Amino acid sequence: MTSLAADIRAARSAAERVLDELDLGAYVFSVEPKEGGWVLTLECAAADAWQVVSLPVDPSELRASLDDASLRRRLGAEWLSRLEGPRA
């Protein structure tokens, strides 16, 4: 079993890789465990405005995406669908 700190680092690295592949104009994010599950909070430029979205994430799926390009693309598509309008 991995430590929570190691899980957070892996989830953060994976989320950053997915977000970098989305080619967003600018963004900041956090990934953290919450009472009801893990949450990615993304702040980014989209649709001519700065947006903030919170998305539920599965830390094991994020970790797996580090080695699986198709999973990264699927996660990226899901996350983009939650943003309003075109990317900046």
Secondary structure, DSSP 8 states (H G I E B T S, - for coil): ---HHHHHHHHHHHHHHHHHHHT-SSEEEEEEEETTEEEEEEEEEETTEEEEEEEEE-HHHHHHHTS-HHHHHHHHHHHHHTS-SSB-
